[in-house]
Amino acid sequence: MVGGRPVTGNLNFWFRSLMVADGRGKMDGAALNGWKDLPMELLLRIVSRGDDCTFIVASGVCTGWRDALCTGLTHLSLSWCKENMNNLVLSLAPKFTKLQSISLRQNKPQLEDNAIEAIANQCHDLRDLDLSKSHGLSDRSLYALAHGCPCLTKLNISGCSAFSDSALAYLTGFCRNLKNLNLCGCVKPASDRALEAIGYNCSQLQSLNLGWCESITDIGVISLALGCPDLRALDLCGCVLITDESVIALANGCPRLRSLGLYYCQNITDRAMYSLAANSRVKSKHGLWGSVPQTSSSNDKEGLMNLNISQCTALTPPAVQALCDSFPALHTCAGRHSLIISGCLSLTSVHCACAFQAHHKAALSDHAY
């Protein structure tokens, strides 16, 4: 058993076939000496056919295997661990010091701050860390990551409600290379103060999830728009306090924005939609979406490609239609719903470019006959 998970039958068979045990259940010395000298590249190729549990078990076979696997392993997921994840992390962190990606997503809280501190103290090359649903972690974890893992580019702390906004702001001062940050449901840490710090420190940020961070206002979003010009995906679903000012700032400051979630942002009006549409025409005119002139096919790949305005009941059809006309990648047609308008009964008349193309083809066909 490893972390509450049984070693699979295939893995048992694999070990039995590679290692000859003596009558007392101990490994035969000749067999061990043979397999421990297996070339690292071949060992990694063999073990990689299993899962992360395979790596962990194999690393305990002998010091040679441990050193080889610990050097070669850069990605590890312990999300399968149903119990004792904290102890498992404490035991593994000193071994797997070359890790660049760790997923510690949990179904029930297991992790404690000392496990994250162990990762921060040992895994200084870490780029990608998933701590989602780690309800038991405190600011100690963020402070440790700030000092131990400055190379972080992707961090998921969605659902981690115990962190403070000051600790998150502190982290961004050290982890300035962040490109992907998931704060969904982080009502306490995701404040305007934290967003101001992100805008100031993380100019390379490309994706940010702020879903259901209900305390965020225009102040925080405007700070993001000003400080993160490379932002490409922003989820503001459930951020009920934001207004048109946030969307206008994003339209002006984030020319590469491709995905925007505004679900249940009921203060958003036509003014925001027209601002997005107007900026699309300005960017296209000045070549901000590429070095070549925009064509119908290239336009379909640029600008907004996903927009969720469900429950934004203040919007009217002309404004949303203007947005559809400006961004051909926004689709309302079946199978390609990239413009989500559920809950907005007044917008049922809005149609994407596909509908007009279909109507045009039908008209040509009728004319031919």
C-alpha positions as CSV (number, residue, x, y, z in Angstrom):
1,M,0.0,0.0,0.0
2,V,1.2,3.5,-0.9
3,G,-0.8,6.4,0.5
4,G,-3.9,4.2,0.8
5,R,-3.5,2.9,-2.8
6,P,-2.6,-0.7,-3.5
7,V,0.3,-1.4,-5.8
8,T,-1.3,-2.7,-9.0
9,G,-1.2,-6.4,-10.1
10,N,0.8,-5.4,-13.1
11,L,3.4,-3.7,-10.9
12,N,3.6,-6.8,-8.6
13,F,4.1,-9.0,-11.7
14,W,6.7,-6.5,-13.0
15,F,8.8,-6.7,-9.8
16,R,8.5,-10.5,-9.5
17,S,9.7,-10.9,-13.1
18,L,12.7,-8.6,-12.6
19,M,13.8,-9.6,-9.1
20,V,14.5,-13.1,-7.8
21,A,13.7,-13.5,-4.1
22,D,15.3,-16.2,-1.9
23,G,13.4,-18.5,0.4
24,R,13.2,-15.9,3.2
25,G,11.6,-13.3,0.9
26,K,14.8,-11.3,0.5
27,M,16.1,-10.2,-2.8
28,D,18.8,-12.4,-4.3
29,G,22.1,-10.6,-4.3
30,A,23.0,-11.4,-7.8
31,A,19.6,-10.3,-9.1
32,L,19.9,-7.0,-7.2
33,N,23.4,-6.4,-8.4
34,G,22.3,-6.9,-12.0
35,W,19.2,-4.7,-11.9
36,K,20.7,-1.9,-9.9
37,D,23.3,-1.4,-12.7
38,L,20.5,-1.0,-15.3
39,P,21.3,2.1,-17.4
40,M,19.3,5.1,-16.1
41,E,17.7,5.8,-19.5
42,L,16.4,2.2,-19.7
43,L,15.2,2.2,-16.1
44,L,13.2,5.4,-16.7
45,R,11.7,4.0,-19.8
46,I,10.6,0.8,-18.0
47,V,9.2,2.6,-15.0
48,S,7.5,5.2,-17.1
49,R,5.1,2.6,-18.4
50,G,3.5,2.6,-14.9
51,D,2.0,5.5,-13.0
52,D,3.4,7.8,-10.3
53,C,2.9,5.1,-7.7
54,T,5.3,2.9,-9.8
55,F,8.0,5.6,-9.5
56,I,7.6,5.8,-5.7
57,V,7.7,2.1,-5.1
58,A,10.7,1.6,-7.6
59,S,12.6,4.4,-5.9
60,G,12.7,2.3,-2.7
61,V,14.3,-0.8,-4.3
62,C,17.9,0.3,-3.9
63,T,20.0,3.4,-3.7
64,G,21.0,3.1,-7.4
65,W,17.4,3.1,-8.5
66,R,16.5,5.8,-6.1
67,D,19.2,8.1,-7.3
68,A,18.4,7.4,-11.0
69,L,14.6,7.9,-10.6
70,C,15.0,11.0,-8.3
71,T,17.2,12.6,-10.9
72,G,15.0,11.7,-13.9
73,L,11.5,12.4,-12.4
74,T,10.3,16.0,-13.1
75,H,6.5,15.5,-12.9
76,L,4.6,13.9,-10.1
77,S,0.9,13.6,-9.2
78,L,-0.2,12.4,-5.8
79,S,-3.9,13.2,-6.4
80,W,-4.6,9.5,-6.2
81,C,-3.5,9.4,-2.6
82,K,-6.6,8.9,-0.4
83,E,-4.9,9.0,3.0
84,N,-1.6,10.0,4.6
85,M,-0.7,12.4,1.7
86,N,1.0,14.7,4.1
87,N,3.4,12.0,5.4
88,L,4.0,10.8,1.8
89,V,5.0,14.3,0.7
90,L,7.3,14.7,3.7
91,S,9.1,11.5,2.8
92,L,9.3,12.2,-1.0
93,A,10.4,15.8,-1.0
94,P,14.0,15.2,0.0
95,K,14.3,12.5,-2.7
96,F,12.6,14.1,-5.7
97,T,14.4,17.4,-5.7
98,K,14.4,17.9,-9.4
99,L,10.6,18.1,-9.6
100,Q,9.2,20.8,-11.9
101,S,5.5,19.9,-11.6
102,I,3.6,18.5,-8.6
103,S,-0.2,17.9,-8.4
104,L,-1.5,17.6,-4.8
105,R,-5.2,18.0,-5.5
106,Q,-7.3,16.5,-2.8
107,N,-10.8,15.2,-2.3
108,K,-10.6,15.7,1.4
109,P,-8.1,17.9,3.3
110,Q,-4.9,16.1,4.1
111,L,-2.0,18.5,3.6
112,E,-0.5,20.6,6.3
113,D,1.9,23.5,6.1
114,N,5.0,21.4,7.0
115,A,4.5,19.3,3.7
116,I,4.5,22.5,1.6
117,E,7.5,23.8,3.5
118,A,9.3,20.6,2.7
119,I,8.6,21.0,-1.0
120,A,9.7,24.6,-0.9
121,N,12.9,23.7,0.9
122,Q,13.8,20.9,-1.5
123,C,12.2,21.5,-4.9
124,H,13.7,24.8,-6.0
125,D,13.1,24.1,-9.7
126,L,9.3,23.8,-9.3
127,R,7.3,25.4,-12.1
128,D,3.8,24.0,-11.7
129,L,2.0,23.4,-8.4
130,D,-1.6,22.3,-7.8
131,L,-2.8,22.7,-4.2
132,S,-6.5,23.0,-5.0
133,K,-8.9,22.1,-2.2
134,S,-6.1,22.3,0.4
135,H,-8.4,23.8,3.1
136,G,-5.9,23.0,5.9
137,L,-3.1,25.2,4.6
138,S,-2.3,28.6,6.1
139,D,-0.2,31.6,5.1
140,R,2.9,29.7,6.2
141,S,2.7,27.7,2.9
142,L,2.6,30.8,0.7
143,Y,5.5,32.4,2.5
144,A,7.5,29.2,2.1
145,L,6.8,28.9,-1.6
146,A,7.7,32.6,-2.1
147,H,11.2,32.0,-0.7
148,G,11.8,28.4,-2.0
149,C,10.1,28.3,-5.4
150,P,10.7,31.6,-7.2
151,C,10.5,29.9,-10.6
152,L,6.7,29.1,-10.3
153,T,4.8,29.8,-13.5
154,K,1.6,27.9,-12.7
155,L,-0.2,27.8,-9.3
156,N,-3.6,26.4,-8.5
157,I,-4.8,27.3,-5.0
158,S,-8.5,27.2,-5.9
159,G,-10.7,26.6,-2.9
160,C,-7.9,27.4,-0.4
161,S,-10.0,29.7,1.8
162,A,-7.6,30.1,4.7
163,F,-4.9,32.1,2.9
164,S,-4.9,35.9,3.4
165,D,-4.6,38.5,0.7
166,S,-1.4,39.8,2.3
167,A,0.3,36.4,2.0
168,L,-0.8,36.1,-1.7
169,A,0.5,39.6,-2.4
170,Y,3.8,38.6,-0.7
171,L,4.1,35.5,-2.9
172,T,3.7,37.6,-6.1
173,G,6.6,39.7,-5.0
174,F,8.9,36.7,-5.3
175,C,7.2,34.5,-7.9
176,R,7.2,37.2,-10.7
177,N,7.2,34.6,-13.5
178,L,3.6,33.5,-12.8
179,K,1.7,32.9,-16.1
180,N,-1.3,30.8,-14.9
181,L,-3.0,31.4,-11.5
182,N,-6.2,29.8,-10.3
183,L,-7.9,31.6,-7.4
184,C,-11.4,30.3,-8.0
185,G,-13.3,30.4,-4.7
186,C,-10.5,32.1,-2.8
187,V,-12.9,34.7,-1.4
188,K,-10.5,35.8,1.3
189,P,-7.1,36.0,-0.5
190,A,-8.4,37.3,-3.8
191,S,-9.0,40.9,-2.9
192,D,-8.4,44.1,-4.7
193,R,-5.2,44.5,-2.7
194,A,-4.0,41.1,-4.0
195,L,-4.9,42.0,-7.6
196,E,-3.0,45.2,-7.3
197,A,0.1,43.2,-6.3
198,I,-0.4,40.8,-9.1
199,G,-0.7,43.6,-11.6
200,Y,2.4,45.2,-10.2
201,N,4.6,42.1,-10.0
202,C,3.3,39.6,-12.5
203,S,3.5,41.3,-15.9
204,Q,3.8,37.9,-17.7
205,L,0.4,36.6,-16.4
206,Q,-1.6,34.9,-19.1
207,S,-4.4,33.1,-17.4
208,L,-6.3,34.0,-14.2
209,N,-9.4,32.4,-12.6
210,L,-11.2,34.7,-10.1
211,G,-14.5,32.8,-10.2
212,W,-16.7,33.5,-7.2
213,C,-14.2,35.9,-5.6
214,E,-17.1,38.2,-4.6
215,S,-15.1,41.0,-3.0
216,I,-13.3,42.0,-6.1
217,T,-14.2,45.4,-7.6
218,D,-13.3,47.5,-10.6
219,I,-10.2,48.7,-8.7
220,G,-8.6,45.2,-8.7
221,V,-9.5,44.3,-12.3
222,I,-8.3,47.7,-13.6
223,S,-5.0,47.0,-11.8
224,L,-4.7,43.7,-13.7
225,A,-5.5,45.3,-17.0
226,L,-2.8,47.9,-16.5
227,G,-0.1,45.5,-15.3
228,C,-0.8,42.3,-17.2
229,P,-0.9,43.2,-20.9
230,D,-0.4,39.6,-22.0
231,L,-3.5,38.4,-20.2
232,R,-5.3,35.9,-22.5
233,A,-7.9,34.2,-20.2
234,L,-9.8,35.8,-17.3
235,D,-12.7,34.3,-15.4
236,L,-14.7,36.8,-13.4
237,C,-17.8,34.6,-13.1
238,G,-19.7,35.5,-9.9
239,C,-17.7,38.7,-9.3
240,V,-20.9,40.6,-8.7
241,L,-19.4,44.0,-7.9
242,I,-17.6,44.7,-11.1
243,T,-19.0,47.1,-13.7
244,D,-18.4,48.2,-17.3
245,E,-15.3,49.9,-16.1
246,S,-13.5,46.6,-15.6
247,V,-14.4,45.3,-19.1
248,I,-13.4,48.6,-20.7
249,A,-10.0,48.5,-19.0
250,L,-9.5,44.9,-20.2
251,A,-10.5,45.9,-23.8
252,N,-8.0,48.8,-23.7
253,G,-5.1,47.1,-21.9
254,C,-5.2,43.4,-22.9
255,P,-5.0,43.1,-26.7
256,R,-4.4,39.3,-26.5
257,L,-7.5,38.5,-24.4
258,R,-9.1,35.4,-25.9
259,S,-11.4,34.2,-23.1
260,L,-13.6,36.2,-20.7
261,G,-16.0,34.9,-18.1
262,L,-18.7,37.3,-16.9
263,Y,-21.3,34.9,-15.7
264,Y,-23.7,36.6,-13.3
265,C,-22.0,39.9,-13.5
266,Q,-25.3,41.8,-13.7
267,N,-23.8,45.3,-13.6
268,I,-22.3,44.8,-17.1
269,T,-24.2,46.8,-19.7
270,D,-24.1,47.4,-23.4
271,R,-21.3,49.9,-22.9
272,A,-18.9,47.1,-22.1
273,M,-19.9,45.2,-25.2
274,Y,-19.5,48.1,-27.5
275,S,-16.1,48.9,-25.9
276,L,-14.9,45.3,-26.7
277,A,-16.2,45.6,-30.2
278,A,-14.7,49.0,-30.9
279,N,-11.3,47.9,-29.6
280,S,-11.4,44.9,-31.9
281,R,-11.7,47.2,-34.9
282,V,-8.9,49.5,-33.7
283,K,-6.5,46.5,-33.1
284,S,-7.3,45.0,-36.5
285,K,-6.7,48.3,-38.2
286,H,-3.3,48.9,-36.6
287,G,-2.2,45.3,-37.0
288,L,-2.0,44.5,-33.3
289,W,-3.3,41.0,-34.0
290,G,-0.4,40.0,-36.3
291,S,2.1,41.3,-38.7
292,V,0.0,40.5,-41.7
293,P,-3.2,42.2,-42.8
294,Q,-6.3,40.6,-41.2
295,T,-8.4,38.3,-43.4
296,S,-11.6,36.6,-42.7
297,S,-9.8,33.4,-41.8
298,S,-7.2,35.0,-39.6
299,N,-9.8,37.1,-37.9
300,D,-11.5,33.9,-36.8
301,K,-8.4,33.0,-34.8
302,E,-7.8,36.3,-33.2
303,G,-9.6,38.4,-30.6
304,L,-12.2,37.0,-28.3
305,M,-12.8,33.3,-28.8
306,N,-14.8,32.5,-25.7
307,L,-17.2,34.8,-23.8
308,N,-19.6,33.8,-21.0
309,I,-22.3,36.5,-20.4
310,S,-24.9,34.2,-18.9
311,Q,-27.3,35.9,-16.5
312,C,-26.0,39.4,-17.6
313,T,-29.6,40.4,-18.0
314,A,-28.9,44.1,-18.7
315,L,-27.4,43.4,-22.1
316,T,-29.4,44.0,-25.3
317,P,-29.3,42.2,-28.7
318,P,-27.8,45.1,-30.7
319,A,-24.7,45.4,-28.4
320,V,-24.1,41.6,-28.3
321,Q,-24.6,41.3,-32.0
322,A,-22.1,44.0,-32.6
323,L,-19.6,42.0,-30.5
324,C,-20.4,38.8,-32.6
325,D,-19.9,40.7,-35.8
326,S,-16.5,42.0,-34.5
327,F,-15.3,38.6,-33.3
328,P,-16.1,35.8,-35.8
329,A,-14.7,33.2,-33.4
330,L,-17.7,33.8,-31.1
331,H,-20.3,31.2,-31.9
332,T,-23.9,30.7,-30.9
333,C,-24.5,27.8,-33.3
334,A,-25.0,24.2,-32.1
335,G,-21.8,22.4,-31.3
336,R,-19.6,25.5,-31.2
337,H,-21.0,27.4,-28.3
338,S,-18.2,29.8,-27.5
339,L,-20.6,32.7,-26.8
340,I,-22.7,31.6,-23.8
341,I,-25.9,33.6,-23.2
342,S,-28.0,31.2,-21.1
343,G,-30.4,33.0,-18.9
344,C,-30.6,36.0,-21.2
345,L,-33.9,35.5,-22.9
346,S,-33.6,38.9,-24.6
347,L,-30.5,37.7,-26.5
348,T,-32.1,34.8,-28.4
349,S,-32.1,36.8,-31.6
350,V,-28.2,37.2,-31.5
351,H,-26.6,34.9,-34.1
352,C,-23.0,34.3,-35.1
353,A,-21.4,34.5,-38.5
354,C,-22.4,30.8,-39.2
355,A,-26.1,31.7,-39.3
356,F,-25.6,34.4,-41.9
357,Q,-23.3,32.2,-44.0
358,A,-25.9,29.4,-43.9
359,H,-28.7,31.9,-44.9
360,H,-26.5,33.3,-47.7
361,K,-25.8,29.8,-49.1
362,A,-29.5,28.9,-48.9
363,A,-30.4,32.1,-50.8
364,L,-27.8,31.3,-53.5
365,S,-29.1,27.8,-53.8
366,D,-32.7,29.0,-54.2
367,H,-31.5,31.5,-56.8
368,A,-29.7,28.8,-58.8
369,Y,-33.0,26.9,-59.1
